[in-house]
Amino acid sequence: MKINVCSETKILGMQGEGVNTAFLNCVDLLKEDKQIEVLVNNEGIGDVMHSHTYGPYFFLRGLRYKGRRIHTVHVIPDSIKGSIPWSKQLMPFVRWYFKKVFSYADTCIAISPQVENAIKELGADTNIVRLNNPVLVDNWKRTFELRQRGRDILGLKKGEFCVLGVGQLEGRKGVEDFIQIGKKISNAQFRWIGGRPFGPMTEGIQKLNKQIKNAPSNIKFAGLFPLEEMPCLYAAADLFLFPSYQENCPLSPLEAAASGMPVVYRNLFEYKLLYDNEYLRADNNEQFIEIIKKMMKSKEEYVKGLAISEKMLKQFDKDVIRNKLIEFYSDLMEESVINQNLNYAV
């Protein structure tokens, strides 16, 4: 079976984005099965096209794959809120466009219940299957060497407790909250890794830039790093803080959990739908601060946090997800053949 895995993030060089990571994970996951031949973007024509992005390349490449198009839905209309200016005014166009994207795919993979609900709510004409993002745990396991290298990169001294944040520098990701929390815990180091895919079009960029500039010395923004550098940067940290206001099936907290640290989420409704197992969560900055301080002071609480991270990962087992993904491909190919035969009969 030949699978053409596509993503405009590779074409545009968007290496630091979660969608690009999911795309690369998909390629690596499929290559582990020797019965699958993986073709990336324009490397050749496969039996099925599986796209992770939704721009012009998705539509053009998909012309060759009528009846055999799969799209993993990482982004829904709500994802633009807090990311770009005038999102409220643009929402009618955004909803129209995403309906076209989802309907163009013969099968949409919903990475979370929230995504599945969004596809249905738009009224897209597509088949929907549910499948979480896989976590390639072995890629993220920390070692002493990785930790030392990462702490050198982030400017961390021996014994300093580091709270890490990873994501785009925008309001939706809770960057302002990260700063406010860091101000209240001056005896910990706070580091944020990530850039701005929308550049100067990022919503609230001037206000956010001012807060970043005026942040105290224990809070630093390290910038964007290539994917291959991320294992050592996760390993450098002691706790992962994820204060984002809107997510679907985010990879960075799962990568942090795989690296071996407690992960603290904002208490969002979509997580209640997504996660099968327990996860650490807070409703507001005060609760974030309380949890972090507790983890810093109590070894017992920290070990509990580690156990929660380890259990949470079981839902995202790569082997289970690969098998389901191959099953989706086979079903789509079989359906395509049946439809072609019916057309010939007519």
C-alpha positions as CSV (number, residue, x, y, z in Angstrom):
1,M,0.0,0.0,0.0
2,K,1.3,3.4,-1.0
3,I,0.3,6.4,1.1
4,N,1.0,10.0,-0.1
5,V,1.3,12.0,3.1
6,C,1.1,15.8,2.5
7,S,1.7,19.0,4.4
8,E,2.3,22.5,3.3
9,T,4.3,23.1,6.5
10,K,7.2,21.2,4.9
11,I,6.9,23.3,1.7
12,L,6.7,26.6,3.6
13,G,9.4,25.6,6.1
14,M,7.1,25.9,9.2
15,Q,9.2,23.6,11.3
16,G,8.2,24.9,14.8
17,E,4.4,24.3,14.4
18,G,2.4,21.5,16.0
19,V,0.8,20.6,12.7
20,N,4.2,20.0,11.2
21,T,5.2,17.8,14.1
22,A,2.0,15.8,13.7
23,F,2.8,15.4,10.0
24,L,6.3,14.2,10.6
25,N,5.0,11.9,13.3
26,C,2.6,10.4,10.8
27,V,5.4,9.8,8.3
28,D,7.6,8.2,10.9
29,L,4.7,6.1,12.2
30,L,3.8,4.7,8.8
31,K,7.4,4.0,7.9
32,E,7.7,1.6,10.9
33,D,5.3,-0.7,9.0
34,K,7.3,-2.3,6.2
35,Q,4.1,-3.1,4.2
36,I,3.5,0.7,3.8
37,E,5.4,2.8,1.2
38,V,5.3,6.5,2.3
39,L,5.5,9.2,-0.4
40,V,5.9,12.7,1.0
41,N,4.2,15.6,-0.9
42,N,5.2,15.3,-4.6
43,E,7.5,12.3,-4.3
44,G,4.9,10.2,-6.3
45,I,1.3,9.0,-6.6
46,G,0.0,6.7,-3.9
47,D,-3.2,4.7,-3.3
48,V,-4.4,7.3,-0.8
49,M,-3.6,10.9,-0.1
50,H,-3.4,11.9,3.6
51,S,-3.1,15.6,4.1
52,H,-2.4,17.4,7.4
53,T,-2.9,21.0,6.0
54,Y,-5.7,22.7,4.2
55,G,-4.2,25.3,1.8
56,P,-4.0,25.5,-2.0
57,Y,-1.7,22.5,-2.1
58,F,-4.3,20.3,-0.5
59,F,-6.8,21.1,-3.2
60,L,-4.4,20.8,-6.1
61,R,-2.8,17.6,-5.0
62,G,-6.2,16.2,-4.2
63,L,-7.3,16.4,-7.9
64,R,-5.3,13.2,-8.5
65,Y,-7.1,11.4,-5.6
66,K,-10.8,11.8,-6.1
67,G,-12.5,9.4,-3.7
68,R,-9.2,8.7,-1.9
69,R,-8.6,11.9,0.1
70,I,-8.0,11.9,3.9
71,H,-7.5,15.0,5.9
72,T,-6.5,15.1,9.5
73,V,-8.3,18.1,11.1
74,H,-5.8,19.9,13.4
75,V,-7.5,23.3,13.0
76,I,-11.1,24.3,13.3
77,P,-12.7,27.8,13.0
78,D,-12.4,28.5,16.7
79,S,-8.6,28.1,16.4
80,I,-8.3,31.5,14.9
81,K,-9.8,33.3,17.9
82,G,-7.0,35.1,19.8
83,S,-4.6,34.3,17.0
84,I,-5.2,36.9,14.4
85,P,-6.9,40.4,14.4
86,W,-10.5,40.8,13.3
87,S,-11.2,37.1,13.9
88,K,-14.9,37.9,14.7
89,Q,-15.4,39.7,11.4
90,L,-13.6,37.1,9.5
91,M,-15.4,34.2,11.0
92,P,-18.2,33.8,8.3
93,F,-15.5,33.4,5.6
94,V,-13.4,31.1,7.9
95,R,-16.4,28.9,8.5
96,W,-17.2,28.8,4.7
97,Y,-13.6,27.9,3.9
98,F,-13.3,25.1,6.4
99,K,-16.6,23.6,5.3
100,K,-15.1,23.5,1.8
101,V,-11.9,21.9,3.1
102,F,-13.7,19.2,5.1
103,S,-16.1,18.4,2.3
104,Y,-13.3,18.1,-0.2
105,A,-11.9,15.2,1.9
106,D,-13.6,11.9,1.5
107,T,-12.7,11.1,5.1
108,C,-11.8,13.6,7.9
109,I,-9.9,12.4,10.9
110,A,-11.1,14.2,13.9
111,I,-8.3,14.2,16.5
112,S,-10.6,15.0,19.4
113,P,-14.4,15.0,20.2
114,Q,-14.3,18.8,19.9
115,V,-13.0,18.6,16.4
116,E,-15.6,16.0,15.4
117,N,-18.4,18.3,16.8
118,A,-16.9,21.2,14.8
119,I,-17.0,19.3,11.5
120,K,-20.6,18.2,12.1
121,E,-21.7,21.7,13.1
122,L,-20.3,23.1,9.9
123,G,-22.4,20.6,7.9
124,A,-19.5,19.3,5.9
125,D,-20.2,16.5,3.4
126,T,-17.6,14.0,4.6
127,N,-17.1,10.8,6.4
128,I,-15.7,11.4,10.0
129,V,-13.5,9.0,12.0
130,R,-12.0,9.7,15.4
131,L,-8.3,9.2,16.0
132,N,-6.0,10.9,18.4
133,N,-2.6,12.3,17.6
134,P,0.0,9.6,18.4
135,V,2.9,10.2,20.7
136,L,6.2,8.7,19.7
137,V,7.4,8.3,23.3
138,D,10.9,7.1,22.5
139,N,11.7,10.4,20.7
140,W,11.2,12.3,24.0
141,K,12.7,10.2,26.7
142,R,15.2,12.3,28.7
143,T,18.7,11.5,29.5
144,F,21.3,13.2,31.7
145,E,23.1,14.4,28.6
146,L,19.9,15.8,27.0
147,R,19.1,17.6,30.2
148,Q,22.5,19.2,30.6
149,R,22.5,20.4,27.0
150,G,19.0,21.8,27.3
151,R,19.7,23.6,30.5
152,D,22.8,25.2,28.9
153,I,20.8,26.4,26.0
154,L,18.1,27.9,28.3
155,G,20.6,29.5,30.6
156,L,19.6,27.5,33.7
157,K,21.9,27.1,36.7
158,K,22.4,23.9,38.8
159,G,19.4,23.3,41.1
160,E,17.1,25.9,39.5
161,F,13.5,24.6,39.1
162,C,12.3,25.3,35.5
163,V,8.7,25.7,34.4
164,L,8.4,25.3,30.7
165,G,5.9,26.6,28.2
166,V,5.8,25.7,24.5
167,G,3.5,27.2,21.8
168,Q,2.9,30.1,19.5
169,L,3.5,33.6,21.0
170,E,-0.2,34.7,20.9
171,G,-3.0,35.4,23.3
172,R,-4.8,32.1,22.6
173,K,-1.9,30.2,24.1
174,G,-2.1,32.0,27.4
175,V,1.3,33.7,27.2
176,E,0.2,36.7,29.3
177,D,-0.9,34.3,32.1
178,F,2.5,32.5,31.9
179,I,4.1,35.8,32.6
180,Q,1.8,36.7,35.5
181,I,2.3,33.3,37.0
182,G,6.1,33.6,36.7
183,K,6.0,36.9,38.5
184,K,4.4,35.3,41.5
185,I,6.9,32.5,41.7
186,S,10.2,34.3,41.6
187,N,12.2,31.4,43.0
188,A,11.6,29.4,39.8
189,Q,12.8,29.9,36.3
190,F,10.2,30.2,33.5
191,R,11.1,29.6,29.9
192,W,8.8,29.8,26.8
193,I,9.7,28.2,23.5
194,G,7.8,29.3,20.3
195,G,7.5,31.9,17.6
196,R,4.8,33.7,15.7
197,P,3.5,32.1,12.5
198,F,1.3,35.1,11.8
199,G,4.2,37.6,12.4
200,P,2.9,41.2,12.7
201,M,-0.6,39.9,12.1
202,T,-0.7,38.2,15.5
203,E,-3.6,39.5,17.6
204,G,-2.6,41.9,20.4
205,I,1.1,41.8,19.4
206,Q,2.0,45.2,20.7
207,K,0.6,44.6,24.2
208,L,2.2,41.2,24.3
209,N,5.6,42.5,23.2
210,K,5.5,45.1,25.9
211,Q,4.8,42.4,28.6
212,I,7.5,40.2,27.3
213,K,10.0,43.1,27.3
214,N,9.1,44.1,30.8
215,A,9.0,40.5,32.2
216,P,11.3,39.9,35.3
217,S,14.6,38.2,34.9
218,N,13.3,34.8,35.9
219,I,11.0,34.7,32.8
220,K,12.7,34.4,29.4
221,F,11.4,33.7,25.9
222,A,13.9,31.5,24.1
223,G,12.4,31.7,20.6
224,L,11.7,29.1,18.0
225,F,13.8,25.9,17.8
226,P,13.8,23.1,15.2
227,L,12.0,19.8,16.1
228,E,15.3,17.9,16.6
229,E,16.3,20.3,19.4
230,M,13.1,19.9,21.4
231,P,13.9,16.7,23.3
232,C,16.8,18.4,25.1
233,L,14.7,21.5,25.8
234,Y,11.9,19.4,27.3
235,A,14.5,17.5,29.3
236,A,15.8,20.8,30.7
237,A,12.5,21.5,32.5
238,D,10.9,20.2,35.7
239,L,7.3,21.1,35.1
240,F,5.3,21.9,32.0
241,L,2.7,24.7,32.2
242,F,0.0,24.8,29.4
243,P,-2.3,27.7,30.0
244,S,-3.8,27.8,26.5
245,Y,-7.4,28.9,26.0
246,Q,-8.3,26.8,23.0
247,E,-6.9,23.4,21.8
248,N,-8.0,20.3,20.0
249,C,-5.5,17.5,20.6
250,P,-2.3,19.4,21.6
251,L,1.0,17.7,21.1
252,S,3.4,19.7,23.3
253,P,1.9,18.7,26.7
254,L,2.0,15.1,25.6
255,E,5.6,15.4,24.5
256,A,6.4,17.0,27.8
257,A,4.7,14.1,29.6
258,A,6.7,11.6,27.5
259,S,9.9,13.5,28.5
260,G,9.1,12.8,32.1
261,M,7.6,15.7,34.0
262,P,4.2,16.8,35.5
263,V,2.0,18.7,33.1
264,V,-0.6,21.3,34.2
265,Y,-3.4,22.3,31.9
266,R,-6.0,25.0,31.9
267,N,-9.3,23.4,32.8
268,L,-11.0,23.5,29.4
269,F,-14.2,21.6,28.4
270,E,-12.5,20.1,25.4
271,Y,-10.0,18.3,27.6
272,K,-12.8,16.7,29.5
273,L,-14.0,15.2,26.2
274,L,-10.5,14.3,25.0
275,Y,-8.7,12.6,27.9
276,D,-9.7,9.2,29.1
277,N,-7.4,9.4,32.1
278,E,-6.7,11.9,34.9
279,Y,-4.7,15.1,34.1
280,L,-3.6,18.0,36.3
281,R,-5.7,21.2,35.7
282,A,-6.3,24.7,37.1
283,D,-9.2,27.1,36.6
284,N,-7.1,30.3,37.0
285,N,-3.7,31.7,37.7
286,E,-4.1,31.4,41.5
287,Q,-4.6,27.6,41.1
288,F,-1.7,27.3,38.6
289,I,0.5,29.0,41.2
290,E,-0.8,26.8,44.0
291,I,-0.1,23.6,42.0
292,I,3.4,24.7,40.9
293,K,4.4,25.7,44.4
294,K,3.1,22.4,45.7
295,M,5.2,20.5,43.2
296,M,8.3,22.5,44.1
297,K,8.0,21.9,47.8
298,S,6.7,18.3,48.0
299,K,8.6,15.4,46.4
300,E,5.5,13.2,47.1
301,E,3.3,15.6,45.1
302,Y,5.8,15.8,42.3
303,V,6.0,12.0,42.0
304,K,2.1,11.9,41.9
305,G,2.4,14.4,39.0
306,L,4.8,12.1,37.2
307,A,2.5,9.1,37.6
308,I,-0.4,11.1,36.1
309,S,1.7,12.1,33.1
310,E,2.7,8.5,32.5
311,K,-0.8,7.1,32.7
312,M,-2.2,9.9,30.5
313,L,0.1,8.8,27.6
314,K,-1.4,5.4,27.3
315,Q,-4.3,6.8,25.4
316,F,-2.0,7.9,22.6
317,D,-0.1,4.6,22.0
318,K,1.5,4.8,18.6
319,D,1.0,1.1,17.7
320,V,-2.7,1.2,18.3
321,I,-3.1,4.5,16.4
322,R,-1.0,3.2,13.4
323,N,-3.2,0.0,13.1
324,K,-6.4,2.1,13.1
325,L,-4.9,4.5,10.5
326,I,-4.0,1.7,8.1
327,E,-7.5,0.3,8.6
328,F,-8.9,3.7,7.5
329,Y,-6.7,3.6,4.4
330,S,-7.9,0.1,3.5
331,D,-11.6,1.0,4.0
332,L,-11.2,4.1,1.8
333,M,-9.5,2.2,-1.0
334,E,-12.1,-0.5,-0.9
335,E,-14.9,2.1,-1.0
336,S,-13.3,3.9,-3.9
337,V,-13.1,0.7,-5.9
338,I,-16.7,-0.1,-5.2
339,N,-17.8,3.4,-6.3
340,Q,-15.8,3.1,-9.5
341,N,-17.4,-0.2,-10.4
342,L,-20.8,1.2,-9.8
343,N,-20.0,4.1,-12.1
344,Y,-18.8,1.7,-14.8
345,A,-22.0,-0.3,-14.4
346,V,-24.1,2.8,-14.9
